[in-house]
């Protein structure tokens, strides 16, 4: 794998995923595009029986805390998510008579960042990071004000556009650490 990246799958760990819009552009800067991304995330979550524990959609990147889908590799679910979103944006541009040449030829960076979350302490750290990201970036003053995150599901048990911690795959009462080869 290029750039010295190693991905560890199959250990039933959670994964903290980050992927960015092409060339760091704010391609998710509108409410409509962020809503569209969440619609696609929910479809992919259901299609792959994928447990999404947390998410935040920022103007130029996305963070997810997820499990490994039951029947497919994690990379397949992420590819379906990115491709589905890019296609929906392109379709909206065509419907709105926007010239495709005026938009980017690429929507997402090709790669994604994957960090295995093996302990409850790391899980809490990543949840906090995800939910505080809009505040840290100065987009809102409090995490509950950014509607494109799972914060309100945790803080107020509100049902949002994406099912959080459904399918019951990881019950999260305890997470056993995975021993990786040295």
N, C-alpha and C positions, 0 to 999 in steps of 0.2 A: 504494500500500500504506500503511495507516495507521501512525502512530508513526515515520515516517521510515525504516522498515526496507527494506533492499534485499537481495535474494537473487541470488546469481550462480551459475547452473547451466550445464551444458554444456561447462565447461572441463576436465572430467575431474579436478577437484580432489577432495580428501577434504573431509568436512564434520564439524565438531565440533558436535554437536547437544545441546541441553539443553531438556527440557520438564518442567513441574512439575505436581503434583497440584493439583486445584482449590483455590483460596484458600490454597495453601501447607499444606494439611492433610497429615498423615502417613498417607496412604491405602495406602502400601506398607510399613507398619511391621511387618507380620508376615512371618515366613519363608514362609508359604504364599502370600501375595500376591506376594512377590518371585519365588518359584519360578514362579508362574503367569505373571508378566510375562515371565520368561525363556523359558517354553514358547511363548508367543505370539511373542516376538522370533525364536525359531528358525524357527517356521512362516513368518513373514513374510519372513525372510532367504531361506529356500528358495524360497518362492513368487515372489519378485521378483528372484532371482539377485543378491541384495544382499550385498556384502562388508562384514562387520562386523569392524573392526580392533580395537575395544576398546569396553567398556561397563562401567558401574557402575549398580546400582539402589540408590538411597538411599530412606529412608522417605518423603520428599516430593518427590523429583525423580529424573530419569534423565539420564545423560550417555552419548552414543554417539560413536564415531569411525567414520564409514562413507564408502563411496563413493556415487556416484549410481547407482541401479539401472539396469540395461541397457535395459529396455524401457518404464519408466514414470518419471514425475517423482519426485524425492525426497519431495516433499510427499505423494504418494499412498501411498508405503510407510509414512511416519510416520503418516498418517491410519489406515491399515490396522492398524498396531501399536497405536495408542491406542484405536481402536474395538474391536479384538479383545480387548484387555485389559479394557476397561470392560465389555464384554458377558460375558466369562468371570467377572468379579467379581460382576456382577449375577446370573448363573446360579447361582453358588455360594451367594449370599445366599438365593436362592429355594429351593435344595435344602436348605439348612440352616435353613429356616423363619424366617429373619430377616425382619423387616418392611422392605420397601424404603423406606418412609417414614422409617425410623430412620437410613438411610444417606444419603450425599450424593446429590443429584439429578444432579450432574456429577462426573466422576472426574478429568478433566484440564483444565488451562487450555487455552483455544482455540488459542493461539499456541505457537510453539517458537522457540528461539534457534538461529541457524545461523551458524557462523563458517567461512569457507573456509580450508582448510589447504593452503597452496601450496608449502611448503618442508619439507625433512626436519627442520630445526631446530624448526619449529612442530609437526610431527607428534610428535616426541619430547616437546616441552613438553606437548602435550595428552594424550599417553599417561600421562605422569607425573601430571598433574593428575587424570585420571580415576582412576588406581589409588591415589592417595594421599588421595582425597576422604574415604573412611571413617575414615582415621586422623586427618585434620585435624578432622573432626567429632567425634572422641572415641568412635566406635562400636567400634573395635578398636585394638589397640596396633601392629599390623603389617598391611600390605595383604594378605598371604596368608591372614589370618584372616577376611576378609570374603568369603564364598563367592559373593556376588552381583556379582562383577566378573570381568573377563578376566585379572586379574593372574596367576593360577596357570598359565594357558595360556602366558604369556610367560616366567614365571620357571622353571616346571618342565615345560613342554610337556605339561601335563595336558589331556586332552579334557574340556571342560565341557559345559554344557547348550546352549551356542550355538557354532556353528562359527565359529572366528576365522580371518580372512584366507583364506577358502576362495573357490572359483570362479576364482581366479587372475586377476581383472580387473586390479587394480593390483598389480604385482609388487613395488613399493616398493623396488627397488634404487636408484631415483632418482625424484625428483618434479620435473618442470619447472614453474617458476612460471608462473602465468597473468597476463597483462597485462590489467588491468581498465581500462575507460575512466575518464578523470578526471572 
